[in-house]
Amino acid sequence: MTGGMKKRIVLTSLFLIVNVAVLFAQGALPCNDGDIDAACPIDSWVVVLAAGALLLTILHLYRARKAESPA
């Protein structure tokens, strides 16, 4: 691996770890009392949205790869 690639991998990993650490560092929040304006972590609709985005991304990449490969 070259130095630039190693640096990019380390920075990406650090970015992902810091984001996860911030999500777990939120402490006790009033998320279960129905307060819409509460600073709650990820709710169920965000998970559904992320799953849909992942599915569409996979389909797009699959179709792009299929169109690129010779038949």
PQR file with spaces between the fields and no chain letter, atoms N, CA, C, O and H, PARSE charges and radii, in Angstrom:
ATOM       1  N    MET     1       0.839   -1.175    0.000 -0.4000 1.5000
ATOM       2  CA   MET     1       0.000    0.000    0.000 -0.0000 2.0000
ATOM       3  C    MET     1       0.886    1.240    0.000  0.5500 1.7000
ATOM       4  O    MET     1       1.931    1.284    0.649 -0.5500 1.4000
ATOM       5  N    THR     2       0.453    2.209   -0.720 -0.4000 1.5000
ATOM       6  CA   THR     2       1.200    3.456   -0.751 -0.0000 2.0000
ATOM       7  C    THR     2       0.852    4.293    0.475  0.5500 1.7000
ATOM       8  O    THR     2      -0.126    4.024    1.173 -0.5500 1.4000
ATOM       9  H    THR     2      -0.396    2.174   -1.247  0.4000 1.0000
ATOM      10  N    GLY     3       1.674    5.316    0.723 -0.4000 1.5000
ATOM      11  CA   GLY     3       1.458    6.183    1.875 -0.0000 2.0000
ATOM      12  C    GLY     3       0.153    6.943    1.794  0.5500 1.7000
ATOM      13  O    GLY     3      -0.514    7.136    2.810 -0.5500 1.4000
ATOM      14  H    GLY     3       2.468    5.534    0.156  0.4000 1.0000
ATOM      15  N    GLY     4      -0.227    7.382    0.589 -0.4000 1.5000
ATOM      16  CA   GLY     4      -1.470    8.138    0.425 -0.0000 2.0000
ATOM      17  C    GLY     4      -2.693    7.290    0.683  0.5500 1.7000
ATOM      18  O    GLY     4      -3.669    7.752    1.275 -0.5500 1.4000
ATOM      19  H    GLY     4       0.316    7.226   -0.237  0.4000 1.0000
ATOM      20  N    MET     5      -2.639    6.044    0.235 -0.4000 1.5000
ATOM      21  CA   MET     5      -3.772    5.145    0.439 -0.0000 2.0000
ATOM      22  C    MET     5      -3.929    4.808    1.919  0.5500 1.7000
ATOM      23  O    MET     5      -5.046    4.769    2.434 -0.5500 1.4000
ATOM      24  H    MET     5      -1.846    5.669   -0.246  0.4000 1.0000
ATOM      25  N    LYS     6      -2.813    4.565    2.601 -0.4000 1.5000
ATOM      26  CA   LYS     6      -2.852    4.252    4.021 -0.0000 2.0000
ATOM      27  C    LYS     6      -3.407    5.439    4.815  0.5500 1.7000
ATOM      28  O    LYS     6      -4.183    5.258    5.753 -0.5500 1.4000
ATOM      29  H    LYS     6      -1.905    4.597    2.183  0.4000 1.0000
ATOM      30  N    LYS     7      -3.008    6.633    4.437 -0.4000 1.5000
ATOM      31  CA   LYS     7      -3.495    7.837    5.109 -0.0000 2.0000
ATOM      32  C    LYS     7      -5.001    7.995    4.903  0.5500 1.7000
ATOM      33  O    LYS     7      -5.718    8.367    5.831 -0.5500 1.4000
ATOM      34  H    LYS     7      -2.377    6.781    3.676  0.4000 1.0000
ATOM      35  N    ARG     8      -5.476    7.717    3.702 -0.4000 1.5000
ATOM      36  CA   ARG     8      -6.901    7.832    3.400 -0.0000 2.0000
ATOM      37  C    ARG     8      -7.711    6.815    4.204  0.5500 1.7000
ATOM      38  O    ARG     8      -8.787    7.142    4.705 -0.5500 1.4000
ATOM      39  H    ARG     8      -4.894    7.415    2.948  0.4000 1.0000
ATOM      40  N    ILE     9      -7.211    5.595    4.331 -0.4000 1.5000
ATOM      41  CA   ILE     9      -7.900    4.562    5.101 -0.0000 2.0000
ATOM      42  C    ILE     9      -7.950    4.929    6.576  0.5500 1.7000
ATOM      43  O    ILE     9      -8.980    4.750    7.225 -0.5500 1.4000
ATOM      44  H    ILE     9      -6.337    5.329    3.925  0.4000 1.0000
ATOM      45  N    VAL    10      -6.854    5.440    7.107 -0.4000 1.5000
ATOM      46  CA   VAL    10      -6.819    5.833    8.518 -0.0000 2.0000
ATOM      47  C    VAL    10      -7.782    6.984    8.783  0.5500 1.7000
ATOM      48  O    VAL    10      -8.505    6.965    9.779 -0.5500 1.4000
ATOM      49  H    VAL    10      -6.017    5.586    6.580  0.4000 1.0000
ATOM      50  N    LEU    11      -7.802    7.977    7.912 -0.4000 1.5000
ATOM      51  CA   LEU    11      -8.696    9.116    8.107 -0.0000 2.0000
ATOM      52  C    LEU    11     -10.164    8.708    7.981  0.5500 1.7000
ATOM      53  O    LEU    11     -11.001    9.195    8.741 -0.5500 1.4000
ATOM      54  H    LEU    11      -7.215    7.992    7.102  0.4000 1.0000
ATOM      55  N    THR    12     -10.487    7.834    7.047 -0.4000 1.5000
ATOM      56  CA   THR    12     -11.857    7.359    6.901 -0.0000 2.0000
ATOM      57  C    THR    12     -12.282    6.560    8.125  0.5500 1.7000
ATOM      58  O    THR    12     -13.392    6.737    8.626 -0.5500 1.4000
ATOM      59  H    THR    12      -9.807    7.439    6.430  0.4000 1.0000
ATOM      60  N    SER    13     -11.417    5.694    8.604 -0.4000 1.5000
ATOM      61  CA   SER    13     -11.731    4.905    9.802 -0.0000 2.0000
ATOM      62  C    SER    13     -11.921    5.806   11.014  0.5500 1.7000
ATOM      63  O    SER    13     -12.836    5.596   11.810 -0.5500 1.4000
ATOM      64  H    SER    13     -10.515    5.550    8.196  0.4000 1.0000
ATOM      65  N    LEU    14     -11.063    6.804   11.155 -0.4000 1.5000
ATOM      66  CA   LEU    14     -11.190    7.740   12.265 -0.0000 2.0000
ATOM      67  C    LEU    14     -12.507    8.501   12.192  0.5500 1.7000
ATOM      68  O    LEU    14     -13.171    8.691   13.211 -0.5500 1.4000
ATOM      69  H    LEU    14     -10.320    6.975   10.509  0.4000 1.0000
ATOM      70  N    PHE    15     -12.885    8.935   11.005 -0.4000 1.5000
ATOM      71  CA   PHE    15     -14.148    9.640   10.811 -0.0000 2.0000
ATOM      72  C    PHE    15     -15.333    8.766   11.222  0.5500 1.7000
ATOM      73  O    PHE    15     -16.238    9.240   11.908 -0.5500 1.4000
ATOM      74  H    PHE    15     -12.345    8.780   10.177  0.4000 1.0000
ATOM      75  N    LEU    16     -15.339    7.511   10.815 -0.4000 1.5000
ATOM      76  CA   LEU    16     -16.437    6.605   11.160 -0.0000 2.0000
ATOM      77  C    LEU    16     -16.489    6.312   12.655  0.5500 1.7000
ATOM      78  O    LEU    16     -17.573    6.259   13.236 -0.5500 1.4000
ATOM      79  H    LEU    16     -14.604    7.126   10.258  0.4000 1.0000
ATOM      80  N    ILE    17     -15.337    6.121   13.280 -0.4000 1.5000
ATOM      81  CA   ILE    17     -15.296    5.825   14.713 -0.0000 2.0000
ATOM      82  C    ILE    17     -15.769    7.022   15.531  0.5500 1.7000
ATOM      83  O    ILE    17     -16.489    6.854   16.515 -0.5500 1.4000
ATOM      84  H    ILE    17     -14.457    6.163   12.808  0.4000 1.0000
ATOM      85  N    VAL    18     -15.369    8.230   15.132 -0.4000 1.5000
ATOM      86  CA   VAL    18     -15.789    9.425   15.863 -0.0000 2.0000
ATOM      87  C    VAL    18     -17.298    9.605   15.754  0.5500 1.7000
ATOM      88  O    VAL    18     -17.944    9.961   16.740 -0.5500 1.4000
ATOM      89  H    VAL    18     -14.784    8.366   14.333  0.4000 1.0000
ATOM      90  N    ASN    19     -17.871    9.368   14.586 -0.4000 1.5000
ATOM      91  CA   ASN    19     -19.321    9.502   14.436 -0.0000 2.0000
ATOM      92  C    ASN    19     -20.072    8.507   15.308  0.5500 1.7000
ATOM      93  O    ASN    19     -21.083    8.867   15.912 -0.5500 1.4000
ATOM      94  H    ASN    19     -17.346    9.078   13.785  0.4000 1.0000
ATOM      95  N    VAL    20     -19.614    7.286   15.390 -0.4000 1.5000
ATOM      96  CA   VAL    20     -20.269    6.276   16.220 -0.0000 2.0000
ATOM      97  C    VAL    20     -20.114    6.631   17.692  0.5500 1.7000
ATOM      98  O    VAL    20     -21.047    6.451   18.475 -0.5500 1.4000
ATOM      99  H    VAL    20     -18.793    6.993   14.900  0.4000 1.0000
ATOM     100  N    ALA    21     -18.944    7.132   18.075 -0.4000 1.5000
ATOM     101  CA   ALA    21     -18.719    7.511   19.474 -0.0000 2.0000
ATOM     102  C    ALA    21     -19.654    8.643   19.885  0.5500 1.7000
ATOM     103  O    ALA    21     -20.149    8.646   21.012 -0.5500 1.4000
ATOM     104  H    ALA    21     -18.186    7.278   17.439  0.4000 1.0000
ATOM     105  N    VAL    22     -19.905    9.593   19.006 -0.4000 1.5000
ATOM     106  CA   VAL    22     -20.816   10.693   19.317 -0.0000 2.0000
ATOM     107  C    VAL    22     -22.234   10.171   19.490  0.5500 1.7000
ATOM     108  O    VAL    22     -22.950   10.647   20.371 -0.5500 1.4000
ATOM     109  H    VAL    22     -19.503    9.590   18.090  0.4000 1.0000
ATOM     110  N    LEU    23     -22.659    9.217   18.685 -0.4000 1.5000
ATOM     111  CA   LEU    23     -24.007    8.662   18.818 -0.0000 2.0000
ATOM     112  C    LEU    23     -24.198    7.940   20.145  0.5500 1.7000
ATOM     113  O    LEU    23     -25.270    8.020   20.745 -0.5500 1.4000
ATOM     114  H    LEU    23     -22.076    8.832   17.969  0.4000 1.0000
ATOM     115  N    PHE    24     -23.170    7.237   20.605 -0.4000 1.5000
ATOM     116  CA   PHE    24     -23.287    6.507   21.864 -0.0000 2.0000
ATOM     117  C    PHE    24     -23.085    7.403   23.082  0.5500 1.7000
ATOM     118  O    PHE    24     -23.385    6.985   24.200 -0.5500 1.4000
ATOM     119  H    PHE    24     -22.299    7.172   20.118  0.4000 1.0000
ATOM     120  N    ALA    25     -22.588    8.615   22.897 -0.4000 1.5000
ATOM     121  CA   ALA    25     -22.292    9.501   24.014 -0.0000 2.0000
ATOM     122  C    ALA    25     -23.447   10.421   24.360  0.5500 1.7000
ATOM     123  O    ALA    25     -23.233   11.407   25.065 -0.5500 1.4000
ATOM     124  H    ALA    25     -22.344    8.954   21.989  0.4000 1.0000
ATOM     125  N    GLN    26     -24.657   10.150   23.902 -0.4000 1.5000
ATOM     126  CA   GLN    26     -25.756   11.074   24.104 -0.0000 2.0000
ATOM     127  C    GLN    26     -26.408   10.971   25.468  0.5500 1.7000
ATOM     128  O    GLN    26     -27.091   11.913   25.868 -0.5500 1.4000
ATOM     129  H    GLN    26     -24.831    9.349   23.329  0.4000 1.0000
ATOM     130  N    GLY    27     -26.246    9.916   26.185 -0.4000 1.5000
ATOM     131  CA   GLY    27     -26.816    9.818   27.521 -0.0000 2.0000
ATOM     132  C    GLY    27     -28.315    9.617   27.518  0.5500 1.7000
ATOM     133  O    GLY    27     -28.899    9.211   26.513 -0.5500 1.4000
ATOM     134  H    GLY    27     -25.691    9.150   25.860  0.4000 1.0000
ATOM     135  N    ALA    28     -28.942    9.907   28.666 -0.4000 1.5000
ATOM     136  CA   ALA    28     -30.381    9.699   28.829 -0.0000 2.0000
ATOM     137  C    ALA    28     -31.157   10.799   28.116  0.5500 1.7000
ATOM     138  O    ALA    28     -30.960   11.983   28.390 -0.5500 1.4000
ATOM     139  H    ALA    28     -28.469   10.237   29.483  0.4000 1.0000
ATOM     140  N    LEU    29     -32.021   10.413   27.220 -0.4000 1.5000
ATOM     141  CA   LEU    29     -32.832   11.362   26.476 -0.0000 2.0000
ATOM     142  C    LEU    29     -34.306   11.020   26.639  0.5500 1.7000
ATOM     143  O    LEU    29     -34.646    9.849   26.810 -0.5500 1.4000
ATOM     144  H    LEU    29     -32.181    9.452   26.998  0.4000 1.0000
ATOM     145  N    PRO    30     -35.173   11.997   26.593 -0.5600 1.5000
ATOM     146  CA   PRO    30     -36.611   11.728   26.726  0.2800 2.0000
ATOM     147  C    PRO    30     -37.236   11.293   25.401  0.5500 1.7000
ATOM     148  O    PRO    30     -38.094   11.995   24.866 -0.5500 1.4000
ATOM     149  N    CYS    31     -36.825   10.168   24.878 -0.4000 1.5000
ATOM     150  CA   CYS    31     -37.280    9.739   23.558 -0.0000 2.0000
ATOM     151  C    CYS    31     -38.578    8.953   23.597  0.5500 1.7000
ATOM     152  O    CYS    31     -39.278    8.882   22.588 -0.5500 1.4000
ATOM     153  H    CYS    31     -36.128    9.598   25.313  0.4000 1.0000
ATOM     154  N    ASN    32     -38.912    8.372   24.713 -0.4000 1.5000
ATOM     155  CA   ASN    32     -40.083    7.504   24.762 -0.0000 2.0000
ATOM     156  C    ASN    32     -41.362    8.207   25.190  0.5500 1.7000
ATOM     157  O    ASN    32     -42.414    7.572   25.258 -0.5500 1.4000
ATOM     158  H    ASN    32     -38.343    8.430   25.533  0.4000 1.0000
ATOM     159  N    ASP    33     -41.299    9.495   25.479 -0.4000 1.5000
ATOM     160  CA   ASP    33     -42.505   10.166   25.944 -0.0000 2.0000
ATOM     161  C    ASP    33     -43.275   10.858   24.831  0.5500 1.7000
ATOM     162  O    ASP    33     -44.237   11.571   25.117 -0.5500 1.4000
ATOM     163  H    ASP    33     -40.444   10.011   25.424  0.4000 1.0000
ATOM     164  N    GLY    34     -42.895   10.678   23.592 -0.4000 1.5000
ATOM     165  CA   GLY    34     -43.636   11.229   22.473 -0.0000 2.0000
ATOM     166  C    GLY    34     -43.294   12.669   22.136  0.5500 1.7000
ATOM     167  O    GLY    34     -44.009   13.293   21.352 -0.5500 1.4000
ATOM     168  H    GLY    34     -42.114   10.098   23.360  0.4000 1.0000
ATOM     169  N    ASP    35     -42.227   13.220   22.701 -0.4000 1.5000
ATOM     170  CA   ASP    35     -41.833   14.593   22.401 -0.0000 2.0000
ATOM     171  C    ASP    35     -41.172   14.623   21.030  0.5500 1.7000
ATOM     172  O    ASP    35     -40.115   14.023   20.833 -0.5500 1.4000
ATOM     173  H    ASP    35     -41.646   12.713   23.338  0.4000 1.0000
ATOM     174  N    ILE    36     -41.793   15.321   20.082 -0.4000 1.5000
ATOM     175  CA   ILE    36     -41.290   15.359   18.715 -0.0000 2.0000
ATOM     176  C    ILE    36     -39.976   16.125   18.625  0.5500 1.7000
ATOM     177  O    ILE    36     -39.119   15.798   17.805 -0.5500 1.4000
ATOM     178  H    ILE    36     -42.652   15.808   20.242  0.4000 1.0000
ATOM     179  N    ASP    37     -39.816   17.145   19.468 -0.4000 1.5000
ATOM     180  CA   ASP    37     -38.624   17.986   19.399 -0.0000 2.0000
ATOM     181  C    ASP    37     -37.466   17.459   20.243  0.5500 1.7000
ATOM     182  O    ASP    37     -36.439   18.130   20.345 -0.5500 1.4000
ATOM     183  H    ASP    37     -40.512   17.411   20.135  0.4000 1.0000
ATOM     184  N    ALA    38     -37.596   16.302   20.838 -0.4000 1.5000
ATOM     185  CA   ALA    38     -36.521   15.758   21.661 -0.0000 2.0000
ATOM     186  C    ALA    38     -35.330   15.393   20.788  0.5500 1.7000
ATOM     187  O    ALA    38     -35.492   15.004   19.632 -0.5500 1.4000
ATOM     188  H    ALA    38     -38.430   15.757   20.755  0.4000 1.0000
ATOM     189  N    ALA    39     -34.153   15.518   21.340 -0.4000 1.5000
ATOM     190  CA   ALA    39     -32.919   15.197   20.614 -0.0000 2.0000
ATOM     191  C    ALA    39     -32.666   13.699   20.702  0.5500 1.7000
ATOM     192  O    ALA    39     -31.752   13.259   21.401 -0.5500 1.4000
ATOM     193  H    ALA    39     -34.021   15.834   22.280  0.4000 1.0000
ATOM     194  N    CYS    40     -33.469   12.920   19.997 -0.4000 1.5000
ATOM     195  CA   CYS    40     -33.381   11.465   20.048 -0.0000 2.0000
ATOM     196  C    CYS    40     -32.406   10.948   18.987  0.5500 1.7000
ATOM     197  O    CYS    40     -32.240   11.570   17.938 -0.5500 1.4000
ATOM     198  H    CYS    40     -34.211   13.277   19.430  0.4000 1.0000
ATOM     199  N    PRO    41     -31.771    9.827   19.259 -0.5600 1.5000
ATOM     200  CA   PRO    41     -30.941    9.202   18.229  0.2800 2.0000
ATOM     201  C    PRO    41     -31.815    8.625   17.114  0.5500 1.7000
ATOM     202  O    PRO    41     -33.003    8.936   17.036 -0.5500 1.4000
ATOM     203  N    ILE    42     -31.259    7.823   16.288 -0.4000 1.5000
ATOM     204  CA   ILE    42     -31.930    7.304   15.097 -0.0000 2.0000
ATOM     205  C    ILE    42     -33.257    6.634   15.456  0.5500 1.7000
ATOM     206  O    ILE    42     -33.306    5.778   16.339 -0.5500 1.4000
ATOM     207  H    ILE    42     -30.293    7.570   16.352  0.4000 1.0000
ATOM     208  N    ASP    43     -34.321    7.024   14.776 -0.4000 1.5000
ATOM     209  CA   ASP    43     -35.616    6.398   14.993 -0.0000 2.0000
ATOM     210  C    ASP    43     -35.882    5.394   13.871  0.5500 1.7000
ATOM     211  O    ASP    43     -35.045    5.211   12.988 -0.5500 1.4000
ATOM     212  H    ASP    43     -34.281    7.720   14.059  0.4000 1.0000
ATOM     213  N    SER    44     -37.033    4.753   13.907 -0.4000 1.5000
ATOM     214  CA   SER    44     -37.317    3.657   12.978 -0.0000 2.0000
ATOM     215  C    SER    44     -37.425    4.130   11.532  0.5500 1.7000
ATOM     216  O    SER    44     -37.021    3.397   10.629 -0.5500 1.4000
ATOM     217  H    SER    44     -37.713    4.902   14.624  0.4000 1.0000
ATOM     218  N    TRP    45     -37.951    5.321   11.279 -0.4000 1.5000
ATOM     219  CA   TRP    45     -38.104    5.770    9.893 -0.0000 2.0000
ATOM     220  C    TRP    45     -36.763    6.081    9.243  0.5500 1.7000
ATOM     221  O    TRP    45     -36.613    5.922    8.032 -0.5500 1.4000
ATOM     222  H    TRP    45     -38.279    5.917   12.013  0.4000 1.0000
ATOM     223  N    VAL    46     -35.794    6.520   10.025 -0.4000 1.5000
ATOM     224  CA   VAL    46     -34.473    6.772    9.461 -0.0000 2.0000
ATOM     225  C    VAL    46     -33.818    5.451    9.061  0.5500 1.7000
ATOM     226  O    VAL    46     -33.113    5.391    8.053 -0.5500 1.4000
ATOM     227  H    VAL    46     -35.916    6.650   11.009  0.4000 1.0000
ATOM     228  N    VAL    47     -34.042    4.411    9.830 -0.4000 1.5000
ATOM     229  CA   VAL    47     -33.506    3.092    9.497 -0.0000 2.0000
ATOM     230  C    VAL    47     -34.138    2.592    8.197  0.5500 1.7000
ATOM     231  O    VAL    47     -33.442    2.033    7.350 -0.5500 1.4000
ATOM     232  H    VAL    47     -34.614    4.460   10.649  0.4000 1.0000
ATOM     233  N    VAL    48     -35.432    2.784    8.033 -0.4000 1.5000
ATOM     234  CA   VAL    48     -36.122    2.373    6.802 -0.0000 2.0000
ATOM     235  C    VAL    48     -35.584    3.168    5.613  0.5500 1.7000
ATOM     236  O    VAL    48     -35.350    2.602    4.546 -0.5500 1.4000
ATOM     237  H    VAL    48     -35.998    3.238    8.721  0.4000 1.0000
ATOM     238  N    LEU    49     -35.389    4.464    5.790 -0.4000 1.5000
ATOM     239  CA   LEU    49     -34.844    5.307    4.734 -0.0000 2.0000
ATOM     240  C    LEU    49     -33.429    4.868    4.342  0.5500 1.7000
ATOM     241  O    LEU    49     -33.104    4.814    3.155 -0.5500 1.4000
ATOM     242  H    LEU    49     -35.579    4.924    6.657  0.4000 1.0000
ATOM     243  N    ALA    50     -32.596    4.559    5.323 -0.4000 1.5000
ATOM     244  CA   ALA    50     -31.235    4.108    5.045 -0.0000 2.0000
ATOM     245  C    ALA    50     -31.240    2.764    4.317  0.5500 1.7000
ATOM     246  O    ALA    50     -30.441    2.555    3.404 -0.5500 1.4000
ATOM     247  H    ALA    50     -32.860    4.603    6.286  0.4000 1.0000
ATOM     248  N    ALA    51     -32.128    1.857    4.709 -0.4000 1.5000
ATOM     249  CA   ALA    51     -32.223    0.558    4.038 -0.0000 2.0000
ATOM     250  C    ALA    51     -32.675    0.738    2.585  0.5500 1.7000
ATOM     251  O    ALA    51     -32.165    0.066    1.689 -0.5500 1.4000
ATOM     252  H    ALA    51     -32.777    2.027    5.451  0.4000 1.0000
ATOM     253  N    GLY    52     -33.623    1.635    2.354 -0.4000 1.5000
ATOM     254  CA   GLY    52     -34.069    1.910    0.983 -0.0000 2.0000
ATOM     255  C    GLY    52     -32.964    2.515    0.138  0.5500 1.7000
ATOM     256  O    GLY    52     -32.804    2.157   -1.029 -0.5500 1.4000
ATOM     257  H    GLY    52     -34.038    2.181    3.082  0.4000 1.0000
ATOM     258  N    ALA    53     -32.199    3.431    0.721 -0.4000 1.5000
ATOM     259  CA   ALA    53     -31.084    4.040   -0.008 -0.0000 2.0000
ATOM     260  C    ALA    53     -30.023    2.993   -0.333  0.5500 1.7000
ATOM     261  O    ALA    53     -29.448    3.012   -1.421 -0.5500 1.4000
ATOM     262  H    ALA    53     -32.329    3.722    1.669  0.4000 1.0000
ATOM     263  N    LEU    54     -29.762    2.091    0.593 -0.4000 1.5000
ATOM     264  CA   LEU    54     -28.791    1.023    0.343 -0.0000 2.0000
ATOM     265  C    LEU    54     -29.266    0.109   -0.776  0.5500 1.7000
ATOM     266  O    LEU    54     -28.476   -0.275   -1.638 -0.5500 1.4000
ATOM     267  H    LEU    54     -30.228    2.076    1.477  0.4000 1.0000
ATOM     268  N    LEU    55     -30.536   -0.241   -0.774 -0.4000 1.5000
ATOM     269  CA   LEU    55     -31.098   -1.092   -1.817 -0.0000 2.0000
ATOM     270  C    LEU    55     -30.998   -0.419   -3.189  0.5500 1.7000
ATOM     271  O    LEU    55     -30.593   -1.054   -4.162 -0.5500 1.4000
ATOM     272  H    LEU    55     -31.178    0.071   -0.073  0.4000 1.0000
ATOM     273  N    LEU    56     -31.360    0.849   -3.266 -0.4000 1.5000
ATOM     274  CA   LEU    56     -31.275    1.566   -4.544 -0.0000 2.0000
ATOM     275  C    LEU    56     -29.830    1.693   -5.027  0.5500 1.7000
ATOM     276  O    LEU    56     -29.568    1.610   -6.227 -0.5500 1.4000
ATOM     277  H    LEU    56     -31.689    1.365   -2.475  0.4000 1.0000
ATOM     278  N    THR    57     -28.905    1.891   -4.110 -0.4000 1.5000
ATOM     279  CA   THR    57     -27.491    1.975   -4.478 -0.0000 2.0000
ATOM     280  C    THR    57     -26.997    0.651   -5.036  0.5500 1.7000
ATOM     281  O    THR    57     -26.290    0.625   -6.042 -0.5500 1.4000
ATOM     282  H    THR    57     -29.118    1.959   -3.136  0.4000 1.0000
ATOM     283  N    ILE    58     -27.364   -0.441   -4.392 -0.4000 1.5000
ATOM     284  CA   ILE    58     -26.950   -1.766   -4.869 -0.0000 2.0000
ATOM     285  C    ILE    58     -27.535   -2.040   -6.255  0.5500 1.7000
ATOM     286  O    ILE    58     -26.834   -2.539   -7.136 -0.5500 1.4000
ATOM     287  H    ILE    58     -27.938   -0.419   -3.574  0.4000 1.0000
ATOM     288  N    LEU    59     -28.810   -1.718   -6.451 -0.4000 1.5000
ATOM     289  CA   LEU    59     -29.425   -1.918   -7.765 -0.0000 2.0000
ATOM     290  C    LEU    59     -28.754   -1.072   -8.844  0.5500 1.7000
ATOM     291  O    LEU    59     -28.519   -1.553   -9.952 -0.5500 1.4000
ATOM     292  H    LEU    59     -29.379   -1.313   -5.736  0.4000 1.0000
ATOM     293  N    HIS    60     -28.450    0.166   -8.531 -0.4000 1.5000
ATOM     294  CA   HIS    60     -27.794    1.047   -9.494 -0.0000 2.0000
ATOM     295  C    HIS    60     -26.412    0.518   -9.879  0.5500 1.7000
ATOM     296  O    HIS    60     -26.061    0.489  -11.058 -0.5500 1.4000
ATOM     297  H    HIS    60     -28.642    0.557   -7.631  0.4000 1.0000
ATOM     298  N    LEU    61     -25.629    0.099   -8.881 -0.4000 1.5000
ATOM     299  CA   LEU    61     -24.298   -0.430   -9.165 -0.0000 2.0000
ATOM     300  C    LEU    61     -24.368   -1.744   -9.948  0.5500 1.7000
ATOM     301  O    LEU    61     -23.541   -1.990  -10.826 -0.5500 1.4000
ATOM     302  H    LEU    61     -25.914    0.122   -7.923  0.4000 1.0000
ATOM     303  N    TYR    62     -25.350   -2.584   -9.632 -0.4000 1.5000
ATOM     304  CA   TYR    62     -25.513   -3.846  -10.351 -0.0000 2.0000
ATOM     305  C    TYR    62     -25.852   -3.599  -11.824  0.5500 1.7000
ATOM     306  O    TYR    62     -25.294   -4.239  -12.715 -0.5500 1.4000
ATOM     307  H    TYR    62     -26.022   -2.385   -8.918  0.4000 1.0000
ATOM     308  N    ARG    63     -26.774   -2.661  -12.067 -0.4000 1.5000
ATOM     309  CA   ARG    63     -27.150   -2.359  -13.454 -0.0000 2.0000
ATOM     310  C    ARG    63     -26.002   -1.708  -14.221  0.5500 1.7000
ATOM     311  O    ARG    63     -25.810   -1.990  -15.404 -0.5500 1.4000
ATOM     312  H    ARG    63     -27.228   -2.141  -11.344  0.4000 1.0000
ATOM     313  N    ALA    64     -25.244   -0.847  -13.565 -0.4000 1.5000
ATOM     314  CA   ALA    64     -24.090   -0.213  -14.215 -0.0000 2.0000
ATOM     315  C    ALA    64     -23.032   -1.254  -14.575  0.5500 1.7000
ATOM     316  O    ALA    64     -22.450   -1.209  -15.658 -0.5500 1.4000
ATOM     317  H    ALA    64     -25.400   -0.618  -12.604  0.4000 1.0000
ATOM     318  N    ARG    65     -22.792   -2.183  -13.665 -0.4000 1.5000
ATOM     319  CA   ARG    65     -21.809   -3.237  -13.912 -0.0000 2.0000
ATOM     320  C    ARG    65     -22.278   -4.167  -15.025  0.5500 1.7000
ATOM     321  O    ARG    65     -21.477   -4.593  -15.856 -0.5500 1.4000
ATOM     322  H    ARG    65     -23.266   -2.219  -12.785  0.4000 1.0000
ATOM     323  N    LYS    66     -23.582   -4.486  -15.045 -0.4000 1.5000
ATOM     324  CA   LYS    66     -24.124   -5.373  -16.055 -0.0000 2.0000
ATOM     325  C    LYS    66     -24.066   -4.724  -17.445  0.5500 1.7000
ATOM     326  O    LYS    66     -23.781   -5.404  -18.431 -0.5500 1.4000
ATOM     327  H    LYS    66     -24.233   -4.140  -14.370  0.4000 1.0000
ATOM     328  N    ALA    67     -24.331   -3.428  -17.528 -0.4000 1.5000
ATOM     329  CA   ALA    67     -24.281   -2.715  -18.797 -0.0000 2.0000
ATOM     330  C    ALA    67     -22.852   -2.567  -19.297  0.5500 1.7000
ATOM     331  O    ALA    67     -22.621   -2.493  -20.504 -0.5500 1.4000
ATOM     332  H    ALA    67     -24.562   -2.876  -16.727  0.4000 1.0000
ATOM     333  N    GLU    68     -21.893   -2.524  -18.381 -0.4000 1.5000
ATOM     334  CA   GLU    68     -20.496   -2.319  -18.762 -0.0000 2.0000
ATOM     335  C    GLU    68     -19.837   -3.605  -19.257  0.5500 1.7000
ATOM     336  O    GLU    68     -18.978   -3.558  -20.138 -0.5500 1.4000
ATOM     337  H    GLU    68     -22.081   -2.584  -17.400  0.4000 1.0000
ATOM     338  N    SER    69     -20.224   -4.742  -18.706 -0.4000 1.5000
ATOM     339  CA   SER    69     -19.576   -5.999  -19.056 -0.0000 2.0000
ATOM     340  C    SER    69     -20.054   -6.488  -20.444  0.5500 1.7000
ATOM     341  O    SER    69     -21.227   -6.350  -20.792 -0.5500 1.4000
ATOM     342  H    SER    69     -20.921   -4.781  -17.991  0.4000 1.0000
ATOM     343  N    PRO    70     -19.120   -7.057  -21.218 -0.5600 1.5000
ATOM     344  CA   PRO    70     -19.510   -7.576  -22.528  0.2800 2.0000
ATOM     345  C    PRO    70     -20.340   -8.854  -22.386  0.5500 1.7000
ATOM     346  O    PRO    70     -20.058   -9.697  -21.534 -0.5500 1.4000
ATOM     347  N    ALA    71     -21.335   -8.982  -23.206 -0.4000 1.5000
ATOM     348  CA   ALA    71     -22.230  -10.132  -23.115 -0.0000 2.0000
ATOM     349  C    ALA    71     -21.743  -11.332  -23.856  0.5500 1.7000
ATOM     350  O    ALA    71     -22.408  -12.369  -23.857 -0.5500 1.4000
ATOM     351  H    ALA    71     -21.564   -8.297  -23.898  0.4000 1.0000
